[in-house]
């Protein structure tokens, strides 16, 4: 493993600010799809027709999906948008169809262009759609150091077009979908391939095209729905719970809410919010009237299911399997505790953070894209080896096992190695001599 940026991986010389471009064209509103609003495909015959057209198209295909987050249970797609040169734009209703396999077959080995692909790939995979190649315009914008990476902001910055995003949070399970929503959906893929071409050129100019290729492939291969252990422990406000009996009430209420939400196909928070679960667990009411006086149980849905929530609390009151207040994990302690628990680890983390921040500025890449803060903390808190045994190969193996891509390993591997070779804790107020640590490699 190389222990720092190689001669091939040298930051671009872009430190000189560009002069203002007074001739830049004014931003133009992108109001209507070029071919008008296409009809929604909701029959097997229509799906086959879309698949044939897309298969006959040329170049990459722009893909997007609309979910009903906050309205329906889960994160499934309620509309899929596709656009390809010579094929036009297609809007497909997955709810009316038995999977989208014809689209998958039509787009085999075609590059898919998505914005923030990690958000849409799981729901597309549920429909049998998985790209063989991927270009993520949001991730490309991050690697280019763009200050705003939302689709509307990137399109405006790169193409001079204003894309309104007023329908992004609507209930996409609505049928029939209103025409303004369909226009919005079609416009989301209208210029996505043009944006891809512009960003790809910029990545090449900045010497980041290989970084992007590796990142896109990582997203393509690893984006799957997260399955959490004890997901009820993510209840907002859980820190207010003071004993295991109350914690059991949170668990039972959360599980009951989740089962009901799944059965009714509604977002759990539309039944009762997390704050109501915590309030009821603290109060432990014994009657429905007492429950309905608890904060968060005044809504129609909450009141109608009062006996259900009370049964969950009663189950917690008599439960013998009380959950522990805290679950031991493999995460390092909070950074604020490092100086007390392990001053040397704290010094190493400070040194690594400082140099990674400098690297971030040199390459104009956000720190979290160079190496996630969580991964850095884990590597420093539990080094791959001890003392003089810490070497480049050990760091390379640890980074690889943690999922770091080759370009990340090449850029930050040497920084982590130098940090792990620090053996002295600086005096109070003193600085860590990272150059001295680096000299141990030479």
C-alpha positions in Angstrom: 0.0 0.0 0.0 1.2 3.5 -0.7 1.2 5.6 2.4 0.1 8.9 0.9 -1.0 10.5 -2.3 1.1 9.1 -5.2 2.4 11.2 -8.0 -0.6 10.0 -10.0 -3.0 11.2 -7.3 -2.0 14.8 -7.0 -4.6 17.4 -6.2 -5.6 19.6 -9.1 -4.0 23.1 -9.1 -7.3 25.0 -8.7 -6.3 27.3 -5.9 -6.7 30.5 -7.9 -10.2 31.8 -7.7 -12.0 32.1 -11.0 -12.9 35.5 -12.2 -16.6 36.3 -12.1 -18.3 35.5 -15.4 -20.5 38.4 -16.1 -21.6 36.8 -19.4 -23.1 33.7 -17.6 -26.6 33.2 -19.0 -29.6 33.8 -16.7 -31.2 30.8 -15.1 -34.2 29.5 -17.2 -37.2 27.8 -15.7 -37.6 24.2 -16.7 -41.4 24.1 -16.8 -42.6 21.3 -19.2 -41.2 18.1 -20.6 -40.0 18.3 -24.2 -42.5 15.8 -25.4 -45.3 16.7 -23.0 -46.5 14.7 -20.0 -46.4 11.0 -20.9 -49.3 8.7 -19.8 -48.8 6.5 -16.8 -48.1 2.9 -17.7 -50.3 0.6 -15.6 -50.8 -2.5 -17.8 -48.6 -5.4 -18.8 -49.1 -4.4 -22.5 -48.0 -0.8 -21.7 -45.0 -2.1 -19.8 -43.9 -4.3 -22.7 -44.2 -1.3 -25.0 -42.1 0.8 -22.7 -39.5 -1.9 -22.5 -39.2 -2.2 -26.3 -38.8 1.6 -26.7 -36.2 1.8 -24.0 -34.3 -1.1 -25.4 -34.2 0.6 -28.8 -32.9 3.9 -27.3 -29.3 5.0 -27.2 -26.9 6.0 -24.4 -27.5 6.0 -20.7 -31.0 5.9 -19.2 -32.1 8.4 -16.6 -34.0 6.7 -13.7 -35.9 8.0 -10.7 -38.5 6.6 -8.3 -41.1 8.3 -6.1 -42.0 6.9 -2.7 -44.7 7.8 -0.2 -42.5 8.4 2.8 -44.6 9.6 5.8 -47.8 8.3 4.2 -47.4 4.6 3.6 -45.6 1.8 5.4 -42.1 1.1 4.1 -40.2 2.7 1.3 -41.6 1.0 -1.8 -41.8 2.8 -5.2 -45.2 4.2 -6.3 -43.9 5.7 -9.6 -40.8 4.9 -11.6 -39.6 7.4 -14.2 -37.2 6.6 -17.1 -35.8 8.6 -20.0 -33.4 7.6 -22.7 -32.3 9.2 -26.0 -34.6 8.2 -28.9 -37.0 6.5 -26.5 -38.5 9.5 -24.6 -39.8 9.6 -21.1 -41.9 6.8 -19.5 -43.8 6.9 -16.2 -44.5 3.5 -14.8 -46.9 2.6 -11.9 -45.4 -0.4 -10.1 -48.5 -0.8 -7.9 -50.5 -1.8 -10.9 -48.0 -4.3 -12.2 -46.5 -7.6 -11.2 -42.9 -6.5 -11.1 -40.8 -4.6 -13.7 -38.8 -7.4 -15.1 -39.3 -6.3 -18.7 -37.6 -3.0 -18.0 -34.7 -4.8 -16.3 -34.2 -7.0 -19.4 -34.5 -4.0 -21.7 -31.8 -2.1 -19.9 -29.2 -4.9 -19.4 -25.7 -3.4 -19.6 -27.0 0.1 -20.0 -25.6 2.7 -17.7 -28.3 4.0 -15.3 -28.2 7.7 -14.2 -29.7 8.4 -10.8 -29.5 11.3 -8.3 -28.7 10.0 -4.8 -28.9 6.4 -6.0 -28.7 4.9 -2.5 -32.2 6.3 -1.8 -33.8 4.7 -4.8 -31.9 1.5 -5.5 -33.6 -0.5 -2.7 -37.1 0.2 -3.8 -36.2 -0.4 -7.5 -34.6 -3.7 -6.5 -37.9 -4.7 -4.9 -39.4 -4.4 -8.4 -36.6 -6.5 -9.9 -34.6 -3.6 -11.3 -30.9 -3.5 -10.6 -28.4 -1.6 -12.8 -25.4 -3.2 -14.4 -23.6 0.1 -14.5 -24.3 3.3 -12.5 -23.7 7.1 -12.5 -24.8 9.0 -9.5 -25.1 12.7 -10.1 -25.4 13.6 -6.4 -22.3 11.6 -5.5 -20.5 13.2 -8.5 -21.4 16.6 -7.2 -20.0 15.7 -3.8 -16.7 14.6 -5.2 -16.5 17.8 -7.1 -16.9 19.8 -3.9 -20.1 21.5 -4.9 -21.6 23.5 -2.0 -25.2 22.2 -2.7 -25.9 18.7 -4.0 -29.7 18.5 -4.3 -30.9 17.8 -7.8 -32.4 21.2 -8.3 -29.3 23.0 -7.1 -26.9 20.9 -9.3 -29.0 21.3 -12.4 -29.1 25.0 -11.9 -25.4 25.3 -11.3 -24.4 23.1 -14.2 -27.1 23.6 -16.8 -28.5 27.0 -15.9 -32.0 25.5 -15.5 -34.4 26.0 -12.6 -36.2 22.8 -11.6 -39.0 23.3 -9.1 -39.1 20.6 -6.4 -42.4 21.5 -4.7 -43.9 18.0 -5.1 -41.0 16.0 -3.6 -42.8 15.2 -0.3 -46.4 14.5 -1.6 -48.3 11.3 -1.2 -47.2 9.4 -4.3 -49.6 6.6 -3.5 -52.5 8.9 -4.5 -54.4 7.6 -7.5 -55.0 9.0 -10.0 -51.8 11.1 -9.8 -52.6 14.8 -10.4 -51.2 16.3 -13.6 -48.8 18.7 -11.9 -47.3 15.8 -10.0 -46.8 13.9 -13.2 -45.2 16.9 -14.9 -42.8 17.2 -11.9 -42.0 13.5 -12.1 -41.2 13.7 -15.8 -39.0 16.7 -15.4 -36.9 14.9 -12.7 -35.4 12.8 -15.5 -35.7 15.3 -18.4 -32.1 16.6 -18.2 -30.5 14.0 -16.0 -28.4 12.5 -18.7 -27.2 16.0 -19.9 -26.3 16.6 -16.2 -24.4 13.3 -16.1 -22.4 14.3 -19.2 -21.5 17.7 -17.7 -20.4 16.2 -14.4 -18.5 13.4 -16.0 -16.4 15.9 -18.0 -15.7 17.9 -14.8 -14.7 14.8 -12.9 -12.2 14.0 -15.7 -10.8 17.5 -15.7 -10.4 17.4 -11.9 -8.6 14.0 -12.0 -11.5 12.4 -10.0 -13.1 10.2 -12.6 -11.5 7.1 -11.2 -12.6 8.1 -7.7 -16.2 8.4 -9.0 -16.1 5.1 -10.9 -15.2 3.3 -7.7 -17.8 5.1 -5.7 -20.5 4.4 -8.1 -19.7 0.7 -8.2 -19.6 0.6 -4.4 -23.1 2.1 -4.2 -24.4 -0.2 -7.0 -23.2 -3.3 -5.2 -23.8 -2.5 -1.5 -27.0 -0.5 -1.4 -29.6 -2.7 0.4 -32.3 -2.0 2.9 -30.8 -1.9 6.4 -32.1 -4.6 8.8 -31.6 -3.3 12.4 -31.5 -5.3 15.6 -34.1 -4.0 18.0 -35.3 -1.1 15.7 -37.6 0.1 18.5 -34.4 1.4 20.3 -34.3 4.2 17.6 -37.5 5.7 19.0 -37.0 9.5 19.2 -36.8 10.6 22.8 -35.7 7.3 24.2 -33.1 9.0 26.4 -36.0 10.2 28.6 -36.8 6.7 29.7 -35.5 6.0 33.2 -36.0 2.3 34.0 -36.3 -1.1 32.3 -40.1 -1.3 32.9 -40.7 1.9 31.0 -38.3 0.7 28.3 -40.4 -2.5 28.0 -43.4 -0.3 27.5 -41.6 1.6 24.6 -40.8 -1.8 23.1 -44.4 -3.1 23.3 -46.0 0.1 22.0 -43.5 0.4 19.2 -44.0 -3.2 18.1 -47.8 -2.9 18.3 -47.7 0.3 16.3 -45.4 -1.3 13.7 -47.7 -4.3 13.2 -50.8 -2.1 12.9 -49.0 0.2 10.4 -47.9 -2.7 8.3 -51.4 -4.2 8.3 -53.0 -0.8 7.3 -50.2 0.2 5.0 -49.7 3.6 6.7 -46.6 5.3 8.0 -46.3 4.4 11.8 -46.0 8.0 12.8 -49.5 8.6 11.4 -50.9 6.3 14.1 -49.1 7.7 17.1 -45.8 9.7 17.1 -42.7 8.6 18.9 -43.3 11.3 21.5 -46.6 9.6 22.4 -44.9 6.3 22.9 -42.3 7.8 25.2 -45.0 9.8 27.2 -47.1 6.7 27.7 -44.1 4.6 28.8 -43.3 7.3 31.4 -46.9 7.5 32.6 -47.8 3.8 32.4 -51.6 4.5 32.4 -54.0 1.8 33.6 -57.2 2.9 31.9 -58.1 4.2 28.5 -59.2 7.6 29.9 -55.8 8.0 31.6 -54.1 7.0 28.3 -56.1 9.5 26.3 -55.0 12.3 28.7 -51.3 11.4 27.9 -49.5 13.7 25.5 -49.7 12.6 21.9 -52.9 10.5 22.3 -55.4 13.2 21.3 -55.5 12.4 17.6 -58.3 10.4 16.0 -56.2 7.4 15.1 -54.7 7.3 18.6 -58.1 7.5 20.4 -59.7 4.9 18.2 -57.0 2.4 19.1 -56.9 3.3 22.8 -57.5 -0.3 24.0 -54.8 -1.6 21.7 -52.2 0.7 23.2 -53.4 0.0 26.7 -52.9 -3.7 26.2 -49.4 -3.1 25.0 -48.6 -1.2 28.2 -50.3 -4.0 30.3 -48.0 -6.5 28.6 -45.0 -4.4 29.5 -46.2 -4.1 33.1 -46.1 -7.8 33.6 -43.2 -8.7 31.3 -40.4 -10.8 32.7 -38.0 -10.2 29.8 -37.2 -6.6 30.6 -34.8 -5.2 28.0 -31.5 -3.8 29.3 -31.2 -0.1 29.5 -28.1 -0.1 27.3 -26.9 -2.6 24.7 -23.2 -3.1 24.4 -22.0 -2.3 20.8 -18.7 -2.4 19.0 -18.7 1.4 18.5 -15.9 3.4 20.2 -17.0 5.7 23.1 -18.0 9.3 22.4 -15.0 11.3 21.3 -15.4 13.6 24.3 -14.5 10.7 26.6 -11.3 9.7 24.7 -9.0 12.0 26.6 -9.9 10.3 29.9 -10.2 6.8 28.6 -7.2 6.7 26.3 -5.2 9.9 25.9 -3.0 8.4 23.3 -5.9 7.4 21.1 -7.3 10.9 21.5 -3.9 12.4 20.3 -3.9 10.0 17.3 -7.4 10.9 16.4 -6.6 14.7 16.6 -3.6 14.2 14.3 -5.5 12.1 11.8 -8.5 14.5 11.7 -6.2 17.5 11.1 -4.4 16.0 8.2 -7.6 14.6 6.6 -9.2 18.0 6.9 -6.2 19.4 5.0 -6.5 16.7 2.4 -10.2 17.6 2.0 -9.3 21.2 1.2 -6.5 20.1 -1.2 -8.8 17.9 -3.2 -12.1 19.8 -2.7 -13.8 16.7 -1.5 -15.9 16.6 1.7 -14.2 14.9 4.6 -16.9 12.3 5.0 -16.3 11.2 1.3 -12.6 10.8 1.9 -13.3 8.6 5.0 -16.4 8.5 7.1 -15.8 9.8 10.6 -17.2 6.6 12.1 -14.7 4.5 10.2 -11.8 6.8 11.2 -12.8 6.6 14.9 -13.0 2.8 14.8 -9.6 2.5 13.1 -7.9 4.8 15.7 -9.7 3.3 18.7 -8.9 -0.3 17.8 -5.7 -0.2 15.7 -5.1 -3.2 13.4 -1.9 -4.0 15.5 0.1 -2.7 18.4 3.3 -0.6 18.6 6.0 -1.2 16.0 3.8 -3.9 14.4 1.6 -1.3 12.9 2.6 -1.2 9.2 1.2 -0.2 5.9 -0.1 -3.6 5.1 -2.0 -3.8 8.4 -3.7 -0.4 7.7 -4.5 -1.5 4.2 -6.1 -4.7 5.4 -8.1 -2.8 8.0 -9.4 -0.2 5.5 -10.2 -2.9 3.0 -12.2 -4.9 5.5 -14.1 -1.8 6.5 -15.2 -1.1 2.9 -12.9 1.7 2.0 -12.4 2.0 -1.7 -8.9 1.8 -3.3 -8.8 5.6 -4.0 -9.6 6.3 -0.4 -7.0 3.8 0.9 -4.4 5.4 -1.3 -5.2 8.9 -0.1 -5.7 8.4 3.6 -3.8 5.2 4.3 -0.5 7.0 5.1 -2.3 9.6 7.3 -3.8 6.8 9.4 -0.5 4.9 9.6 1.3 8.1 10.8 -1.4 8.7 13.4 -1.1 5.1 14.7 2.6 5.5 15.1 2.3 8.4 17.4 3.6 7.2 20.8 3.6 10.4 22.9 0.7 12.4 24.2 1.4 16.1 23.8 1.5 18.2 26.9 -1.5 20.3 27.7 -1.8 23.0 25.1 0.9 21.4 23.0 0.6 20.4 19.4 1.2 16.9 18.0 4.2 16.8 15.8 2.8 14.9 12.8 5.9 15.5 10.8 7.9 13.7 13.4 5.5 10.8 13.2 5.8 10.8 9.4 9.6 10.6 9.7 9.3 7.2 11.2 8.4 5.9 7.7 11.5 7.3 6.0 
